[in-house]
């Protein structure tokens, strides 16, 4: 993985949300679709358990 040099620039914890967004957008469309599908299935199963 190539480093951009700005990783870890903010150490106060506010970069946590941005890190999740960066990781999500770094995934290709297939992995995004898989993760989204698994999340929907998990939410459905959790709803059925109630």
Sine and cosine of phi, psi and omega as CSV:
sin_phi,cos_phi,sin_psi,cos_psi,sin_omega,cos_omega
0.00,0.00,0.75,-0.66,-0.02,-1.00
-0.99,0.17,0.64,-0.77,0.02,-1.00
-1.00,-0.09,0.68,-0.74,0.02,-1.00
-1.00,-0.05,-0.15,0.99,0.02,-1.00
1.00,0.00,-0.22,0.98,-0.01,-1.00
-0.96,-0.28,0.20,0.98,0.02,-1.00
-0.95,0.31,0.72,-0.69,0.00,-1.00
0.97,0.24,0.29,0.96,-0.02,-1.00
-0.92,0.39,-0.58,0.82,0.03,-1.00
-0.96,-0.29,0.90,-0.44,-0.05,-1.00
-0.95,-0.31,0.18,0.98,-0.03,-1.00
-1.00,0.05,0.05,1.00,0.04,-1.00
1.00,-0.06,-0.20,0.98,-0.02,-1.00
-0.96,0.27,-0.25,0.97,0.00,-1.00
-0.99,0.12,-0.01,1.00,-0.02,-1.00
-0.88,0.48,-0.72,0.69,0.02,-1.00
-0.92,0.38,-0.65,0.76,0.01,-1.00
-0.90,0.43,-0.56,0.83,0.03,-1.00
-0.90,0.43,-0.63,0.78,0.03,-1.00
-0.91,0.41,-0.68,0.73,0.02,-1.00
-0.90,0.44,-0.69,0.73,0.01,-1.00
-0.89,0.45,-0.65,0.76,0.02,-1.00
-0.92,0.40,-0.64,0.77,-0.01,-1.00
-0.91,0.43,-0.71,0.70,-0.03,-1.00
-0.95,0.31,-0.35,0.94,0.04,-1.00
-0.97,0.25,-0.36,0.93,0.03,-1.00
-0.94,0.34,0.56,-0.83,0.08,-1.00
-0.98,0.22,0.18,-0.98,-0.14,-0.99
-0.88,0.48,-0.56,0.83,-0.01,-1.00
-0.90,0.44,-0.70,0.72,0.01,-1.00
-0.94,0.35,-0.58,0.81,0.06,-1.00
-0.89,0.46,-0.69,0.73,0.00,-1.00
-0.90,0.43,-0.65,0.76,0.02,-1.00
-0.89,0.45,-0.74,0.68,-0.01,-1.00
-0.89,0.46,-0.68,0.74,0.01,-1.00
-0.90,0.43,-0.69,0.73,0.02,-1.00
-0.88,0.47,-0.69,0.73,0.03,-1.00
-0.91,0.42,-0.59,0.81,0.05,-1.00
-0.91,0.41,-0.64,0.77,0.03,-1.00
-0.91,0.40,-0.68,0.73,0.03,-1.00
-0.89,0.45,-0.68,0.73,0.02,-1.00
-0.89,0.46,-0.66,0.75,0.02,-1.00
-0.91,0.41,-0.62,0.79,0.03,-1.00
-0.91,0.42,-0.71,0.71,0.01,-1.00
-0.89,0.46,-0.67,0.74,0.02,-1.00
-0.90,0.44,-0.62,0.78,0.04,-1.00
-0.92,0.39,-0.59,0.81,0.02,-1.00
-0.95,0.31,-0.45,0.89,-0.03,-1.00
-0.96,0.27,-0.32,0.95,-0.04,-1.00
-0.98,0.19,0.00,0.00,0.00,0.00
